[in-house]
Amino acid sequence: MSVATTDAVFAARGLTKVYRMGEVTVQALRGVDFELFPREFVVLLGPSGSGKSTLLNILGGLDVPTSGEVIYKGRNLTAATDTELTEYRRTHVGFVFQFYNLIPSLTARENVALVTDIVAKPMTAAEALTMVGLEHRLDHFPAQLSGGEQQRVAIARAIAKRPAVLLCDEPTGALDITTGIVVLQALARVNQELGTATVVITHNAAISGMADRIVRLSDGHIAGIDVNATRLPATELHW
């Protein structure tokens, strides 16, 4: 995708992250440079321990690097206070994780509505659930939904605040292929129709086919970047 670096949603430079657990030191990131552009769909691909989740957590303001910086739309997140990072996470970023983290006693509509009070111009819960194909499940509780439906509720909750960026950590990791493809279709629709810049972490190379770019991580380094001339629809993925 040929977009000038100055237009990047994220521009991360020289990110390192060192965790110290007692006498053990783990270097999760080793000088990573990363960019994400408007409307882009990027897959972060690599095995467990390659640094994918650490990078995503730093981009999302859930963690801070040991060194390096992250610029979000011209704003230096690595210089932000805890209060500023909280506001950033609330307003600008949607998160989707492998496990859905829905509240069992609330309906799908109520789970999504939890985020609509914290931003100025949210979607309604019904609008967000319709975007992921669950307009017929608004008043169902999580226990009445399949795993794939629960993950789509989680996506609806993440997008209801109209975030600029959607960060997804193994969103199909707990799902079979048929259900996983439905979830990936929902992510692709959000990316294409809302223009939400999207990053998906996976160890499943098959998902790479639906991305604009694939960033491969290994041992805390970026091992390579591939660009797809054409993005495949999720229905054409096989694993």
C-alpha positions in Angstrom: 0.0 0.0 0.0 1.7 3.2 -1.2 0.9 5.7 1.5 3.3 8.3 2.8 4.7 7.6 6.3 3.4 11.0 7.4 -0.2 9.7 6.8 0.4 6.7 9.1 -2.1 6.0 11.9 0.7 4.5 13.8 4.5 5.0 13.3 6.5 2.9 15.8 10.3 3.3 15.8 12.9 1.2 17.6 10.5 -0.5 20.0 12.2 -2.8 22.6 10.5 -4.5 25.5 12.3 -6.3 28.3 10.5 -8.1 31.0 12.3 -9.0 34.2 11.0 -11.9 36.3 13.2 -12.3 39.2 16.6 -13.1 37.8 15.3 -14.0 34.4 15.2 -11.4 31.6 13.0 -11.8 28.6 13.4 -9.6 25.6 10.0 -9.6 23.8 10.8 -6.9 21.2 14.2 -6.1 19.8 14.1 -2.8 17.8 10.8 -3.1 15.9 9.7 -0.5 13.4 6.0 -0.7 12.4 3.5 1.5 10.5 -0.2 1.2 10.0 -2.0 3.3 7.4 -5.7 4.5 7.2 -8.1 1.8 6.1 -5.4 -0.8 6.0 -5.8 -4.5 7.1 -2.6 -5.9 8.5 -1.9 -9.4 9.7 0.9 -9.9 12.3 2.0 -13.4 11.8 4.4 -15.5 13.9 4.7 -18.3 16.4 4.0 -18.0 20.2 6.8 -15.9 21.8 7.6 -13.9 18.7 6.5 -10.6 20.1 3.1 -10.2 18.4 1.0 -9.6 21.5 3.6 -7.4 23.1 3.6 -5.2 20.0 -0.2 -5.0 19.9 -0.4 -4.2 23.6 2.1 -1.3 23.1 0.2 0.1 20.1 -3.1 -0.2 22.1 -1.7 1.7 25.1 -2.0 -1.4 27.3 1.8 -1.5 27.8 4.7 0.8 27.3 8.0 0.0 25.6 11.3 -0.2 27.4 12.7 2.0 24.6 11.6 3.5 21.3 8.4 5.5 20.6 4.9 5.1 19.2 3.4 8.0 17.3 -0.4 7.9 16.9 -1.7 10.5 14.4 1.2 12.8 15.3 0.8 12.2 19.1 3.7 10.6 21.0 2.0 7.8 23.1 5.3 6.9 24.8 5.3 10.4 26.4 1.6 10.2 27.5 0.5 10.1 31.1 -1.6 7.2 32.5 -4.7 9.5 32.3 -3.9 10.3 28.6 -3.4 6.6 27.8 -6.7 5.8 29.4 -8.5 8.4 27.3 -6.6 7.1 24.2 -7.8 3.5 24.8 -11.4 4.6 25.5 -11.8 6.8 22.5 -9.5 5.7 19.7 -8.9 1.9 19.9 -11.2 -1.1 19.8 -9.9 -4.4 21.2 -10.9 -7.9 20.3 -9.3 -10.9 22.1 -9.3 -14.6 21.7 -11.8 -14.9 24.6 -14.9 -12.9 24.4 -15.1 -11.3 27.9 -18.8 -10.8 27.7 -20.8 -10.3 30.9 -23.1 -13.4 31.2 -26.0 -11.6 32.9 -26.3 -9.0 30.1 -27.8 -9.5 26.6 -25.9 -8.9 23.5 -27.4 -5.5 23.1 -26.5 -4.6 26.8 -22.9 -5.9 26.4 -22.4 -3.7 23.4 -24.1 -0.7 25.1 -21.5 -0.7 27.9 -19.1 1.2 25.7 -21.5 3.7 24.1 -21.6 5.9 27.2 -17.8 6.7 27.1 -17.6 8.3 23.7 -19.2 11.3 22.1 -20.7 9.8 18.9 -21.2 6.1 19.3 -23.2 3.7 17.1 -26.3 2.3 18.8 -25.8 -1.2 20.0 -28.3 -2.4 17.4 -26.3 -0.7 14.6 -23.1 -2.3 15.8 -24.6 -5.8 16.1 -26.2 -5.4 12.6 -22.8 -4.6 11.2 -21.6 -8.1 12.4 -24.8 -9.9 11.3 -26.4 -10.3 14.7 -29.5 -8.1 14.3 -31.6 -11.2 15.1 -29.7 -11.9 18.4 -30.0 -8.5 20.2 -31.8 -9.8 23.2 -30.0 -13.1 23.6 -27.6 -13.8 26.5 -24.1 -15.1 26.0 -25.1 -18.6 27.1 -27.6 -18.6 24.3 -25.0 -17.8 21.6 -22.4 -19.9 19.9 -18.7 -19.2 20.3 -18.6 -17.4 16.9 -21.7 -15.3 17.8 -20.1 -14.3 21.1 -17.0 -13.3 19.3 -19.1 -11.2 16.9 -20.7 -9.5 19.9 -17.2 -8.7 21.1 -16.4 -7.2 17.7 -19.6 -5.1 17.8 -18.7 -3.9 21.3 -15.3 -2.9 20.0 -16.6 -1.0 17.0 -19.6 0.7 18.7 -17.5 3.6 19.8 -16.3 4.1 16.1 -12.6 3.6 16.9 -9.9 4.7 14.4 -8.1 1.4 15.0 -9.2 -2.2 15.7 -6.6 -4.4 17.4 -7.4 -8.1 17.4 -5.4 -10.8 19.2 -6.1 -14.3 17.9 -9.8 -13.5 17.3 -10.4 -16.9 15.7 -8.0 -18.9 18.0 -10.8 -20.6 19.9 -13.0 -21.3 16.9 -13.3 -24.0 14.2 -12.7 -23.0 10.6 -16.4 -22.5 9.6 -17.0 -20.2 12.6 -13.7 -18.5 12.2 -14.5 -17.5 8.6 -17.7 -15.9 9.7 -15.8 -13.9 12.3 -13.2 -12.8 9.8 -16.0 -11.8 7.4 -17.2 -9.5 10.1 -13.7 -8.0 10.6 -13.3 -7.4 6.9 -16.7 -5.7 6.7 -15.8 -3.3 9.5 -12.5 -2.5 7.8 -14.0 -1.9 4.4 -17.3 -0.2 5.3 -16.2 1.9 8.3 -12.6 2.3 7.1 -11.3 1.1 10.5 -7.5 0.4 10.3 -7.3 -3.2 11.5 -4.5 -5.3 12.9 -5.0 -9.0 13.4 -2.5 -11.2 15.3 -2.5 -14.8 14.3 -0.2 -17.9 14.1 -2.5 -19.1 11.3 -0.7 -18.3 8.0 -4.0 -18.9 6.0 -5.5 -15.7 7.3 -2.7 -13.8 5.6 -4.6 -14.0 2.3 -7.2 -11.4 3.4 -4.6 -8.7 4.4 -3.2 -5.7 2.6 0.2 -6.5 4.3 1.6 -9.4 6.3 4.2 -8.5 8.9 6.1 -11.6 10.1 7.6 -11.6 13.5 10.3 -13.9 14.9 12.1 -13.7 18.2 11.2 -10.1 18.8 12.2 -8.9 15.3 10.3 -8.2 12.1 11.5 -11.1 9.9 9.7 -9.9 6.8 6.9 -7.9 5.3 4.7 -9.2 2.4 2.1 -7.2 0.4 -0.9 -8.8 -1.2 -1.8 -7.4 -4.6 -5.4 -8.6 -4.1 -7.1 -9.3 -0.8 -9.0 -12.6 -0.7 -12.5 -12.8 0.8 -12.6 -14.8 4.0 -14.7 -17.4 2.3 -11.7 -18.3 0.1 -9.4 -19.0 3.0 -8.5 -22.6 3.9 -6.8 -24.1 6.9 
